[in-house]
């Protein structure tokens, strides 16, 4: 796999959490997305995610899907996951961080955060 299409990413959603439904709607509306194809251990991603969530809560940023996502990442142990994002901030939506099992491609976690387009999610708190 060297690239993931929007249709492949949409097909990878297998659960109906609030965050995943919002992310799917954003993709259907043409939101920008990207998938990093280098797997990262789920335990490492969970630690990073927890730290970012703490920062978001301290800053008062609304989030969706945090508890479900952290639980799912914990269940994945050391399994290598892909990381993706869906950026719906142009439509006053959320910035979504997705965690995907690569084999078969399946979204196993999704967190959405309401941050402004001026916030840089790559270097910022997401």
Secondary structure as the mmCIF struct_conf table of DSSP 4:
data_model
#
loop_
_struct_conf.conf_type_id
_struct_conf.id
_struct_conf.beg_label_comp_id
_struct_conf.beg_label_asym_id
_struct_conf.beg_label_seq_id
_struct_conf.end_label_comp_id
_struct_conf.end_label_asym_id
_struct_conf.end_label_seq_id
HELX_RH_AL_P HELX_RH_AL_P1 UNK A 6 UNK A 11
TURN_TY1_P TURN_TY1_P1 UNK A 12 UNK A 12
HELX_RH_AL_P HELX_RH_AL_P2 UNK A 18 UNK A 28
TURN_TY1_P TURN_TY1_P2 UNK A 29 UNK A 30
STRN STRN1 UNK A 32 UNK A 41
HELX_RH_AL_P HELX_RH_AL_P3 UNK A 42 UNK A 59
TURN_TY1_P TURN_TY1_P3 UNK A 60 UNK A 60
STRN STRN2 UNK A 63 UNK A 64
BEND BEND1 UNK A 65 UNK A 65
HELX_RH_AL_P HELX_RH_AL_P4 UNK A 66 UNK A 76
TURN_TY1_P TURN_TY1_P4 UNK A 77 UNK A 78
STRN STRN3 UNK A 80 UNK A 87
HELX_RH_3T_P HELX_RH_3T_P1 UNK A 89 UNK A 91
TURN_TY1_P TURN_TY1_P5 UNK A 92 UNK A 92
STRN STRN4 UNK A 95 UNK A 102
TURN_TY1_P TURN_TY1_P6 UNK A 103 UNK A 104
STRN STRN5 UNK A 105 UNK A 113
TURN_TY1_P TURN_TY1_P7 UNK A 117 UNK A 118
BEND BEND2 UNK A 119 UNK A 119
TURN_TY1_P TURN_TY1_P8 UNK A 121 UNK A 123
BEND BEND3 UNK A 124 UNK A 124
#
